Amino acid sequence: MSPADGRALDLPALGNRLRELRGERGLSLSALAATAGIGKGSLSEIEAGQRNPTLATLYALAAPLAVPLATLLAGEPGTEVSADGLTATLLSTETAADGTVVEIYRLAFRPGADRRSPAHGPGVREHVLVTVGRLEVHHRDGTAVLVAGESLSFSSADAHRYRALDGKGCSAVLVITSTR
């Protein structure tokens, strides 16, 4: 299967990774749930492989665990997660010699999609290149409207937002670099 084909998130593998990461950090189920702002029961179901988390939930869990989203996705190209009118498909992940993690995603926004993303932690930057349509990006330093062929880089250490414009869908490539 190529990354373009897309594949569902492997829920049991995700649950195992979460449990391992939580254990390595000495966090109880309650502590991680509280820090991530999700219910303890929901986290328990995710760890048991019984619940399919949204993109927002995965980001909420990645931040307190201090790992890139791709770690929760097991770095498997083609893995898709969706939320708020957005489907993100992991295309590639690698770790540079200096420890910087580089994640590359294809983003597909449905018409009117409005994706609010939580802070990803210190040392995390997003680099977005619009390939189709118009995309409004709100970040700590301001707001930009990008059209096909335009790009923007910003710190995603704070909450940020992507919004497809003109009542149409939008596509982009997102590169996330993490130096934590």
MOVENUR-V244489 format. One record per helix or strand of 3 or more residues. SS is the DSSP state (helix for helix, strand for strand). FROM is the first residue (numbers start at 1). LEN is the number of residues. If there is no record, write none. Layout:
ss=(SS;SS)
from=(FROM;FROM)
len=(LEN;LEN)
This chain:
ss=(helix;helix;helix;helix;helix;helix;strand;strand;strand;strand;strand;strand;strand;strand;strand;strand)
from=(3;11;29;40;55;69;79;86;101;114;124;134;142;151;160;170)
len=(3;14;8;8;11;4;5;10;9;4;9;6;6;5;5;9)
